[in-house]
Amino acid sequence: MSVVNVKGKDYELDEDGFLANPDDWNDDMVAYFATQEDVGELTENHWKVINYLRDYYKKFGTAPMVRKVCKDTGFSMKEIYELFPTGPGKGACKLAGLPKPTGCV
């Protein structure tokens, strides 16, 4: 575990750099992770995916498979990778404050 300080507040990260406590998620952490994952400026499309992932995680306690993300958000796999260059599992889930997915995201 490591700790990162964002805007004067400490956040604990797991060994893969994901938030250790998903309840610590906030806009400041999204901005921090966006810079870490080479996302650039967050758009409405980024937020559509981020909010979808968060809602799914709250309902089911896990991240959805990438095909489900594509189907439910209307984005193609290519578009997801354009939004989140490090991929849906590493990039999108990290920005959404989810734990590192163990399955196929």
C-alpha positions in Angstrom: 0.0 0.0 0.0 1.1 3.5 -0.7 -0.3 7.0 0.1 -0.8 9.9 -2.3 -1.6 13.4 -1.3 -4.1 15.2 -3.5 -5.1 18.7 -2.7 -3.9 18.4 0.9 -5.7 15.1 1.6 -4.0 11.7 1.9 -5.5 8.7 0.0 -4.4 5.1 0.4 -3.7 3.2 -2.9 -3.3 -0.5 -3.3 -0.2 -2.1 -4.8 -1.5 -1.5 -8.3 -2.3 2.2 -7.7 -6.1 1.9 -7.3 -7.9 3.5 -4.4 -7.8 1.1 -1.5 -11.1 2.4 -0.2 -13.7 3.1 -3.0 -15.6 5.4 -0.6 -12.7 7.8 -0.9 -13.5 8.5 -4.5 -14.2 12.1 -5.5 -13.6 14.6 -8.3 -10.1 15.4 -7.1 -9.1 11.7 -7.4 -10.6 11.4 -10.8 -8.5 14.4 -12.0 -5.4 12.9 -10.3 -5.9 9.5 -12.0 -6.7 11.1 -15.3 -3.2 12.6 -15.4 -1.7 9.3 -14.2 -3.4 7.3 -17.0 -2.8 9.9 -19.8 -6.5 10.5 -20.2 -6.3 14.3 -20.8 -9.3 16.6 -20.3 -12.3 14.7 -19.1 -15.3 15.0 -21.4 -19.0 14.1 -21.1 -18.1 10.7 -22.7 -15.5 10.0 -20.0 -18.1 10.7 -17.3 -20.7 8.5 -19.0 -18.4 5.6 -18.7 -17.1 6.5 -15.2 -20.7 6.9 -13.8 -21.8 3.7 -15.5 -18.9 1.8 -13.9 -19.7 3.3 -10.5 -23.4 2.5 -10.7 -22.7 -1.1 -11.9 -20.2 -1.6 -9.1 -22.7 -0.3 -6.5 -25.3 -2.7 -7.7 -23.2 -5.8 -8.2 -20.0 -5.4 -6.2 -17.8 -6.0 -9.3 -16.8 -4.3 -12.5 -18.7 -5.3 -15.6 -17.2 -7.1 -18.5 -16.0 -4.8 -21.3 -18.6 -6.1 -23.7 -21.3 -5.0 -21.3 -19.7 -1.6 -20.9 -19.8 -1.2 -24.6 -23.3 -2.4 -25.0 -24.8 -0.4 -22.2 -22.9 2.9 -22.9 -23.1 2.7 -26.7 -19.3 3.0 -27.2 -17.3 0.7 -29.3 -14.3 -1.1 -27.9 -12.1 1.3 -30.0 -13.9 4.3 -28.5 -13.4 3.0 -25.0 -9.7 2.7 -25.6 -9.6 6.2 -27.2 -11.2 7.6 -24.0 -9.1 5.5 -21.6 -5.7 4.7 -23.4 -4.7 2.2 -20.7 -7.9 0.3 -21.2 -11.2 -0.2 -19.5 -9.8 -2.3 -16.6 -6.8 -0.2 -15.7 -7.8 3.2 -16.8 -11.6 3.5 -16.6 -12.0 1.5 -13.4 -9.2 3.4 -11.8 -10.8 6.7 -12.6 -14.2 5.4 -11.4 -12.6 4.6 -8.0 -13.2 0.8 -8.3 -10.9 -1.8 -7.1 -8.6 -3.4 -9.7 -10.9 -5.8 -11.7 -10.0 -9.5 -11.3 -12.0 -10.5 -14.3 -12.3 -9.5 -17.9 -13.0 -5.8 -18.0 
